[in-house]
Amino acid sequence: MKRVILILIISITLTSCQDVVDVDVPTDSPRLVIDALMRVDESEADTEIQVKASISSSFFGTLVPANLERITLSNESGGAPLVLTETASGTGIYQAYASLAFLKSGTLHLSILHDGQSYSAFTEYVPSSPIDRLEQGDGTLFDGTETEIVITFTDAPDRTDFYLFDFDFGEYLVSEDTFYPGQPFKFSYFYDEELKASMEVSVSILGVEKNFYNYMNQLIAQSSGGDQGPFQTPAATVKGNIINVTETNTAAENNYALGYFAVCQSYQRSIIIE
């Protein structure tokens, strides 16, 4: 399922996968791919944090689960680190439970050991804004078969916000509040296929920091036309914040991991298609 975005008034504030980014495509070197986007629901006392680790040897190649020797999450403010364990052998999915207090305060450090190489990433918790209203519209764009979803939310005042929208089906969109600071904002999102009646669609809004916003902007552009979402296929030359810290030499620098580590407040609402 591809994404189609309303490109009129909202084009100045929303970035979709219609942008074009020229990239160099890797062909052979195996590379660790880390999906460490951690979504936090503040209504829950504890959050199940999950990291997906994979290996890819080419841009269009199939990702295979990675076997990590160790993966931990710690808070630089103190306390014992959390050890993430694989949910089932061979899945490459590692998880643990973290308290809200652990995730919201201080700098968070993700540490990974894989194939004798040490990787490290740092981030801080980023707040979001709740979705005020989610409704189905009756508009279309090109061939009349699109499904319109209308989203309304209110940007938080007195801060600069960057957002990542998850529209289900591996479809994402980024936005910043430059043109609607502290104000209600309403926009339409079009799925290029007519969704079936009674289908449930979930939409999430995540608060993200500027570097992750820029990273996702490039990944979304590169994954244009695909159905798997930007975390499913590693993008060449789009480096995240996961650094190889094994040695301070050129070889280690070139053996970087793809992916990103982010801890984001998330709000979600669902709608039943009519």
MOKAPE-V923088 format. One record per residue. N is the residue number from 1. RES is the residue in one letter. OMEGA is omega in radians with two decimals (none if undefined). Layout:
n & res & omega
N & RES & OMEGA
N & RES & OMEGA
This chain:
n & res & omega
1 & M & -3.12
2 & K & -3.12
3 & R & 3.01
4 & V & -3.06
5 & I & 3.04
6 & L & -3.02
7 & I & 3.06
8 & L & -3.12
9 & I & -3.02
10 & I & -3.09
11 & S & -3.14
12 & I & -3.06
13 & T & -3.10
14 & L & 3.10
15 & T & -3.10
16 & S & -3.06
17 & C & 3.11
18 & Q & 3.05
19 & D & 3.14
20 & V & 3.10
21 & V & 3.09
22 & D & -3.10
23 & V & 2.98
24 & D & -3.05
25 & V & 3.10
26 & P & -3.06
27 & T & -2.99
28 & D & -2.99
29 & S & 3.07
30 & P & -3.10
31 & R & 3.08
32 & L & 3.13
33 & V & -3.08
34 & I & 3.00
35 & D & -3.08
36 & A & 3.03
37 & L & -3.09
38 & M & -3.10
39 & R & -3.07
40 & V & 3.03
41 & D & -3.04
42 & E & 3.07
43 & S & 3.12
44 & E & -3.13
45 & A & 3.14
46 & D & -3.14
47 & T & 3.01
48 & E & 3.12
49 & I & -3.05
50 & Q & 3.09
51 & V & 3.10
52 & K & -3.12
53 & A & -3.11
54 & S & 3.05
55 & I & 3.07
56 & S & 3.13
57 & S & 3.09
58 & S & -3.08
59 & F & -3.10
60 & F & -3.11
61 & G & 3.12
62 & T & 3.08
63 & L & 3.08
64 & V & -3.12
65 & P & 3.12
66 & A & 3.09
67 & N & -3.12
68 & L & 3.08
69 & E & 3.11
70 & R & 3.01
71 & I & -3.11
72 & T & 3.05
73 & L & -3.13
74 & S & 3.07
75 & N & -3.07
76 & E & 3.12
77 & S & 3.11
78 & G & 3.14
79 & G & -3.12
80 & A & 3.10
81 & P & 3.06
82 & L & 3.10
83 & V & 3.11
84 & L & -3.14
85 & T & -3.12
86 & E & -3.09
87 & T & 3.06
88 & A & -3.07
89 & S & 3.08
90 & G & -3.13
91 & T & -3.07
92 & G & 3.13
93 & I & -3.07
94 & Y & -3.06
95 & Q & 3.05
96 & A & 3.08
97 & Y & -3.12
98 & A & 3.10
99 & S & 3.12
100 & L & 3.14
101 & A & 3.13
102 & F & -3.04
103 & L & -2.99
104 & K & -3.04
105 & S & 3.05
106 & G & 3.11
107 & T & -3.12
108 & L & -3.05
109 & H & 3.06
110 & L & -3.12
111 & S & -3.06
112 & I & 3.00
113 & L & -3.13
114 & H & 3.08
115 & D & 3.11
116 & G & -3.13
117 & Q & 3.14
118 & S & 3.13
119 & Y & -3.06
120 & S & 3.09
121 & A & -3.13
122 & F & 3.07
123 & T & 3.02
124 & E & 3.14
125 & Y & 3.13
126 & V & 3.12
127 & P & 3.13
128 & S & 3.08
129 & S & -3.09
130 & P & 3.03
131 & I & 3.14
132 & D & -3.07
133 & R & 3.07
134 & L & -3.08
135 & E & 3.10
136 & Q & 3.08
137 & G & 3.13
138 & D & 3.14
139 & G & 3.06
140 & T & -3.13
141 & L & -2.95
142 & F & -3.04
143 & D & 3.05
144 & G & -3.11
145 & T & -3.11
146 & E & 3.05
147 & T & -3.10
148 & E & 3.00
149 & I & -3.12
150 & V & -3.09
151 & I & 3.05
152 & T & 3.05
153 & F & -3.14
154 & T & -3.14
155 & D & 3.14
156 & A & 3.14
157 & P & 2.98
158 & D & 3.01
159 & R & 3.07
160 & T & -3.05
161 & D & 2.97
162 & F & -3.03
163 & Y & 2.95
164 & L & 3.08
165 & F & 3.05
166 & D & -3.07
167 & F & 3.13
168 & D & 3.09
169 & F & -3.13
170 & G & -3.11
171 & E & -3.05
172 & Y & 3.12
173 & L & 3.08
174 & V & -3.14
175 & S & 3.03
176 & E & -2.99
177 & D & -3.10
178 & T & -3.05
179 & F & 3.09
180 & Y & -3.07
181 & P & 3.09
182 & G & -3.05
183 & Q & 2.98
184 & P & -3.14
185 & F & -3.08
186 & K & 3.10
187 & F & 3.14
188 & S & 3.06
189 & Y & -3.09
190 & F & 2.93
191 & Y & -3.02
192 & D & 3.03
193 & E & 3.09
194 & E & -3.13
195 & L & -3.07
196 & K & 3.09
197 & A & -3.13
198 & S & 3.07
199 & M & 3.10
200 & E & 3.13
201 & V & 3.12
202 & S & 3.11
203 & V & 3.13
204 & S & 3.03
205 & I & -3.10
206 & L & 2.99
207 & G & -3.12
208 & V & 3.06
209 & E & -2.96
210 & K & -3.11
211 & N & 3.11
212 & F & 3.04
213 & Y & 3.14
214 & N & 3.12
215 & Y & -3.13
216 & M & 3.10
217 & N & 3.14
218 & Q & -3.14
219 & L & 3.12
220 & I & 3.13
221 & A & -3.10
222 & Q & -3.12
223 & S & 3.14
224 & S & 3.12
225 & G & 3.12
226 & G & -3.11
227 & D & -2.97
228 & Q & 3.14
229 & G & -3.02
230 & P & 3.14
231 & F & -3.04
232 & Q & -3.12
233 & T & -3.13
234 & P & -3.10
235 & A & 3.14
236 & A & 3.06
237 & T & 3.07
238 & V & -3.10
239 & K & 3.08
240 & G & -3.10
241 & N & 3.14
242 & I & -2.97
243 & I & 3.02
244 & N & -3.09
245 & V & -3.11
246 & T & 3.14
247 & E & 3.10
248 & T & 3.09
249 & N & -3.06
250 & T & -3.11
251 & A & -3.14
252 & A & 3.14
253 & E & 3.14
254 & N & -3.14
255 & N & -3.14
256 & Y & 3.08
257 & A & 2.99
258 & L & 3.12
259 & G & -3.04
260 & Y & 3.05
261 & F & -3.14
262 & A & 3.09
263 & V & -2.93
264 & C & 2.95
265 & Q & -3.08
266 & S & 2.99
267 & Y & -3.11
268 & Q & 3.00
269 & R & -3.12
270 & S & 3.13
271 & I & 3.07
272 & I & -3.11
273 & I & -3.14
274 & E & none
